[in-house]
């Protein structure tokens, strides 16, 4: 959820998995569990959404500055790759 909080209010499972370098199915299973057992995130079509901006903000603010910087750098790198391939990213 830390990396998702850096992405923003809405995020794609596949994009989150690429940021974390993990299997998309594993991330999907984890997000599904979180969505069913808490109200932190919900499924909205093919996207996941934080239930409230404050929930995302609390997670984001709890990150150390070096970790935020690392996530931001990884997200920027992945966004550049997506754009270079001409693929639209839903966020």
C-alpha positions as CSV (number, residue, x, y, z in Angstrom):
1,X,0.0,0.0,0.0
2,X,3.0,2.3,0.5
3,X,3.9,2.3,-3.2
4,X,0.2,2.7,-4.1
5,X,0.0,5.8,-1.9
6,X,2.8,7.3,-4.0
7,X,1.1,6.5,-7.3
8,X,-2.1,8.3,-6.3
9,X,-5.8,7.9,-5.4
10,X,-6.4,5.4,-8.2
11,X,-3.9,2.8,-9.5
12,X,-3.7,-0.2,-11.8
13,X,-2.6,-3.6,-10.4
14,X,-0.2,-4.2,-13.2
15,X,1.5,-0.8,-12.8
16,X,1.8,-1.3,-9.0
17,X,3.3,-4.8,-9.6
18,X,5.9,-3.3,-12.0
19,X,6.9,-0.7,-9.5
20,X,7.4,-3.3,-6.8
21,X,9.0,-5.9,-9.2
22,X,6.5,-8.5,-8.1
23,X,4.1,-10.9,-9.9
24,X,0.9,-9.1,-10.9
25,X,-1.2,-12.0,-9.7
26,X,0.4,-11.9,-6.2
27,X,-0.4,-8.2,-6.0
28,X,-3.9,-8.8,-7.2
29,X,-4.5,-11.4,-4.6
30,X,-3.2,-9.1,-1.9
31,X,-5.2,-6.1,-3.1
32,X,-8.3,-8.4,-3.2
33,X,-7.7,-9.4,0.4
34,X,-7.2,-5.8,1.5
35,X,-10.4,-4.7,-0.3
36,X,-12.5,-7.5,1.2
37,X,-11.1,-7.2,4.8
38,X,-10.7,-3.4,5.1
39,X,-12.1,-0.3,3.7
40,X,-8.8,1.1,2.7
41,X,-9.2,0.3,-1.0
42,X,-12.0,-0.7,-3.3
43,X,-12.2,-2.1,-6.8
44,X,-13.5,0.3,-9.5
45,X,-13.6,-1.5,-12.8
46,X,-10.0,-2.4,-13.6
47,X,-8.6,0.1,-11.1
48,X,-8.1,0.1,-7.4
49,X,-9.0,3.3,-5.5
50,X,-8.3,4.5,-2.0
51,X,-11.5,4.8,0.0
52,X,-10.6,8.3,1.0
53,X,-7.8,10.8,0.2
54,X,-6.9,11.0,3.9
55,X,-6.2,7.2,3.9
56,X,-3.8,7.6,1.1
57,X,-2.2,10.7,2.7
58,X,-1.7,8.9,6.0
59,X,0.2,6.1,4.3
60,X,2.2,8.5,2.2
61,X,3.2,10.7,5.1
62,X,4.4,7.7,7.1
63,X,7.0,6.9,4.5
64,X,10.6,8.0,5.1
65,X,11.9,10.7,2.7
66,X,14.4,8.3,1.1
67,X,11.7,5.7,0.5
68,X,9.4,8.3,-1.0
69,X,12.2,9.5,-3.3
70,X,12.9,5.9,-4.4
71,X,9.2,5.2,-5.1
72,X,8.9,8.5,-7.1
73,X,12.0,7.6,-9.1
74,X,10.7,4.1,-9.9
75,X,7.2,5.4,-10.8
76,X,8.7,8.1,-13.1
77,X,10.9,5.4,-14.8
78,X,7.9,3.1,-15.4
79,X,5.8,6.0,-16.7
80,X,8.5,6.9,-19.2
81,X,8.6,3.2,-20.3
82,X,4.8,3.2,-20.7
83,X,4.8,6.4,-22.8
84,X,7.8,5.2,-24.9
85,X,5.7,2.1,-25.8
86,X,2.7,4.3,-26.6
87,X,0.5,2.5,-24.1
88,X,-2.2,4.5,-22.2
89,X,-2.1,4.1,-18.5
90,X,-5.3,4.5,-16.6
91,X,-5.0,6.6,-13.5
